[in-house]
Amino acid sequence: MNDKKVLGVIAEYDPFHKGHAYHLKAAKELSGADTVVCVMSGAFTQRGEPSMMGKYERAEAAVRSGVDLAVELPFAFATTGAENFAKGGVRLLAALGVDAVSFGSESGSLKRLDELAEAILCEDGQFKEVLTKSLGEGFSYAVSLQSAVRATLGEKAAAILNKPNDILGVEYLKEIKRLRLGGKLRVYPVIRKGAGPDEVKGKAAGAGAIRRMIREGNVEDVLDYLPAESAKLLLAARNGLLFPEPLFRHYLAALSAIDEEKLSCIFGMDEGLEYRLSNTAQREDATGYAEYLNLLKTRRYSIARLKRLLLHTVLCVRKGDVGLALGEAMCSKILAFNEKGRKLLFGLEKQDRPLAWADESLPAPMFMSNSKDFVASLAASPRQIGLQIKGDKLAHLLRNDSLAGFIHNPPPLSLP
């Protein structure tokens, strides 16, 4: 058995910036880990948007900047909300045999985050009563959850749910508890310093702010916010960077081709929302992606949820498709690795780091690096792979205006 510690992180890295490098350095110091594994979202993100940089470019940036092995979070988990994002990420890390998990955190308080995760999982009488009442009044799940936490744990606990990194941290802890990994998997929140996800503060900028600056100006404007290797890869990819707006044209085409009855079967389409989507698209002020989303949003439907809904409409992802895909064995592409990552993968193959923490009620995850792995994954998880191919094809089309040259399962990047 390999006694070197392995640290796991879950990320988008779009792009990999200096704040990410700081997190990895701090997490390795806290955990004493020798090797870092990253589960990374692929062609589309949890926000329902296409990733600006391609998944292999982001994986290379990560491996050249402190990660040793990058694997992909499948589309079905990556684009269906924070809970499934966290479930998929934690399960893959457990399957890879990590000893510790780390995430960025606004509060930095593992105790508070853990208490909050426990309360949400338990849903005692008052918690459930307030949650149900708020949902019934038309508020979103996120707002209703915050109301329930405020009523049972107080304002300080509720305030945590205003912070994006802490929200994901709570979801990671919930999944760790579900899989009963608490005694085997150490958790290290790292206090986020400098800029928030969409902020620029001095010499620091969050990923959202960096993407916005690139969209509004020039790639050179953001290079100082990135480690050297990541900056080089961003410059090399500058002509193929992708933003959400091109998706809107495909969405309108899909909306025009699907009647309301079929639209009601799309994953995330609830309570007659299909009529609101159709009617709003015909308004004169629905002139673009951002304008349309702002017209659609309500206190029940957040912008992030609507973005995911638009993506699923473009791909005609039905409610049953997602439910079945989430129940299949997770199939993750190996994106990139260095020598340490290669040794970790070899150890898994040789059972040196067995899937000791996998829940016996769940099928064991599968990792794809070649065509043989892909065929086996397709046989085991046809719906999950089907959704993955749909997403990858759409991203290729948006990035290239053509499907020419599309390869679903290219080999992973082997880096020094």
N, C-alpha and C positions, 0 to 999 in steps of 0.2 A: 504494500500500500504506500502510495506517495504521501509523505508527511508535509509537503509544502502546501501552504494555505492558498486557496483560490478565492478571489473576490469577484462578486457579480454586480453589474450595474445594468439598468434598463434605460434606454435613451433614444433620441432622434438624431442628435448631432448634425443639425441642418442649419448652418454648418458647425463643425467642431471649432469652438472658440476658446479663448484663454480661461474663461470661467470653468469650462469642462476640464481643462488641463489641471486647474487648481483643485477641482473636486477629486479627480483621480489621485493626485498626489496626496491630498489630505486623507482620503479613504484608505490608501495603501498604508500610510503611516499609522492610522488608527487600528486597522485590522491586522497589520503585520503580514499582509498577503504578498506572495511572490509573483502570482499570475493574476491577470485581470481578464474576465470574460464579459462581453457586452451583448445583450439582446437588444437589437436595433429595429425600429420600424422600417418598413420597406418603401415601396413606391408611393404609398399614401400614408398620411399621418393620422394620429388620433383626432386631430381637428377636422378631418375629412378633406384635407387639401393635399395636392400632389407635393411630394418633397421637392425642394428647390434643386438640390443636387441629387444625382442618381445614387442608389443604395450602395453600389460598389465603390463609388468615389468617396462616399461618407465613411464606408467601412475601412477603406485604405487610409483616409485621414486619421481615423481613430487608432488603427494599428500602428501608424507611424508616430502617434502622439501619446502612447501610454497603454493602450489596450493590446492584449495578446491574441484574442480570438473574438471575432464578431460574427454572430449568427442572426438570422432574420426572424422577427416576430411575424407570424402568418397574418395575412390580410384580414381574416375573420376576427382576429383578436385585436389587431392594430387599429381598426377603424370603427369599432362598435362601443366606444365610451370607455371611461376611466376604469371601471370595474373589470371588464374583459381584457383591457390593455394590461392591467396589473396581474390578472390571473395567468394570462399567457406568459408574461415575462418571468414571474416567479416560478412557474412550473418548468420552464425551459432551464432556468438557472439551477433549480433543484436537480433536474435530469443531468446537467453537466457537472454535478458534484461540487458546487461551490460551498465554501465554509462560511462565507459572510456576504451580506448584501449592503450596499450603500446607496443613498440618494441625497440630492440636494434638498435643503429644508429651510424655510424662512424662520421657523421657530427654533430649530435645533434641539427640541425637547423630545427625546424618545419616550419618556414617561407619559407626557400629554398625548402624543400621537397614539401610543399603545392603548391608553385608557379610552380614547375616542374610538379606535377600531373595535375594541371589546364591546363598547356600548352599542355601536351600530350593529354588530353581529348578534348581540343578545336581544335587542328590540324589546325591552321590558314594557309593561303596560302603558305608562305615560308616554314613553317615547313613540310607541306605535300609534297611540291615540292622536298625538299632535301631528305626526307624519301623515296619517290618513286624512285628518281634517284639512291640513294645508293642501294636500294634493286635490282633495275634493273641491277646494275653493279656486282651483285653476292655476296654482303655482307650480313651477317646475320642480323636478325631484331634488335638484341641488338646493333650491331655496327652502323646500319643505324639510329636507334633511337638516339644514341649518337651524330651522325653527325648532325641530325636535331636540337637537343637541342643546340649543339654548335653554329649552324648558327643563331638561334633565341634568345637564352638566354645567350650565352657566354661560355667561357671555364670552369669557376667555376661550373656552373650548369651541364655541360657535365661531369665533373670529378666525380660528385655524382654517375653517372651510372657505375662507375668502382667499386663501393663498394657494396658487396652483401647484407648487412643489409639495406642500404639506398635504394637499388633497390626494395626490398620487401616493405619498408616503403612507397615508392611512389605508389606502387600497392595497398597497403591498403588504402591510401588516395584517390586514384582514385575511389575505390569501395565505400568508405564512401560518396564521392561526388555523385556517380551514384544513391545511395540509399537516397540521400538528408538527411543524418544524421548529417551534419556538426554542426547544432545548438543543437543537442541532445547528441552527443557523443564526449567527450573530448579526445584529443590525446596527449600522452606523450612519445616522443622519449627519450630514455635513452642513453647517450653517452657510447659507448662500450669502456671499459678500458682493458688494458693488451693485451692479445694475440688475433689475428684475428682467424677466423674459422679454419684455417689450420696451425696455428702457436703455438709455445711454447715460452713463454717469462717469465723467472724467475719462479715464483710460479703459473703462469697462463697458461692454454692451451685451445685451441678451440676444439670443438667436432671432427672436421676432423682430427686434430693432435692426439687426444686421440685414435680415431679408428685406425689410422695408427700405433701408438706405440703398441697397443694391437696386431695388425696383425703381427708386426715385432718382438715382444718380448713376454712379460709376462703381464698378467692382473695387477699384483702387481705394475708394473712400473707406473701406472697411478692413483693409489688410492688417492694420495695426492692432485690431481686436482679435486676431487669429494667431495661433502658433505658426512658425515658419512653414512646416510641412503642409499644414491645412491651407495656408494662404497660397502656396504653390498649386495645390490641387484645385482650389477655387478659381484661380486665374486660368488654369488649363481647361476648366469646364465652362468658362464664362459664356460661350456661345450656345450652350445647351441648357442653361438654367431655366427652370420652369416655375411659373407662378399660377395662382388659382384662376385667374380671369379666363384663360382659354377653355377651361372646363365648362363655363357658363353656356357657350354656344352649343356644346354637345348635350348639355342638360336640356336646353330649350328644344332641341331636335327630339330627344327622348320623350319629353313631356308632350310634344305634338303627336307622337306616334302611339302613345298609350292612353287608353280611355280610363275614366275615373275608377271603374270597377277593378281593372288590373292594377292601377296605381295604388289602390288601397291595400294590395298584397305586398307592397315594397316594405322591406325591413325599416322599422321606425315610423311608419305611416300610421298614425292613430287618430281616432275621434274625428273623422271627416276632414283631416288635414289635406287630403288630396284635392278637395275643392278649393281650398285656400291657395294652394300652390298654382293650380290652373288659372284661377281668376286673377291672382296677383301678377302672373306673368304677362297678362294682357293690359296691364295698366301702363299709361303713357310715361309715368315716372319710374318704371322698372327698367331702366336703361342699361344696367350692367349688373355684374355679380354682386358688388357691395350694396348697390341701391336695392336690388331685389331682396337680399337677405334682411336688410333693415326694414323693409316693408312687411316681411313675413314674421319677424320675431314678435313674440308675445311674452307675457310673464311665465307662461308654461314652456315655451319653446325658445331655448337660448340660440345664439348665433352658431355656437359650436355644434349643437345637435342638428341644426338645420343644414349646416355644411355637410355633415355626414349623410343626412337624408338626400341631399342633392347628388352626392357621389353614388349612393346606392341606387338612386333612380336612373342615373346614366348607365350603370352596369346591370340594371334590372335585377338587383339582389333581393330576393323574396324572403319574407319572414321565416319560412320553413327552411330555406337554404342555410341561413345563419345558425339557426337552432341545431340543425343536424351537423353542420361543420364544426361547431364548438364542442360537440360530443364525440367527434372522431379523434384519433391519435393526432397530436400536434406534429406537423411536418415543417421543419425549419431548415432553410437553406444556410449552409456554411458560406459566409461571404468573404472573409479574409482572415489570415492568421500569420503569425511569425513563428520562429522556431519553438518558443515556449508554448504557443497555441497548438502547434502541430503535435508536440509531445503530449499535451493534455488530451487531444483527440485520439492519439494512438493508445493512451492509457485507458480511455473509455472503451475502445474496441477490444482491448485485452482484459477488460473488467478490473483494471487496477483501481478505478474509481467507479464502483458500481452505482446503479440508480437506487441508492440506499433510501432516498427520501421520497420516492414517487408514491403517490397514493394508490393503493392496490385496486381501488374502485375506478381509477382512470387508466386508459391505455397509455403505455409508455411512449414518450415523444420519439420521433425519428428525425435524424439529421441527414440532409442531402448534400452530397458533394459531387456526384456523378450520375450518369444516366441510369445505372443499375439502382441506385438509391431512389431516383425519381420514379421509376417504374414500381418499385415496392411501395413507395408513399402513395402513388396514385391508386394502387389496389387497396390499400388500407384506409385511405381518407379521400375518396373521390370528390366529395363536395368541397372540402377544404382546398384541395389542389385546384379544383375548378374555379373557385373564387380568386385564388392566387393568380391563376393565368389571366383571368379577366382583368384584374387590377394591373398586372404587369403590361398587358397589351395596351390598355388605355394610356398608361404612363408613356409607353414607347410612342404611341400615336401622337399624344400631346407634345412630346419633346421633338419629334421628327417629322410630323405631318404625314406620316406613312408608317405602315407596318413592315416595310421592307427591312430585312436584316434582324427581325425580332428573334431572339433566342430566349426561351423561358428559363433554362437551367444551365447557364454558363458555368465553367469551373470556378472554384473560389480563387481568390488572390493569395498566392504564397509569397510573403514578403520577408526581407532579411530580419 
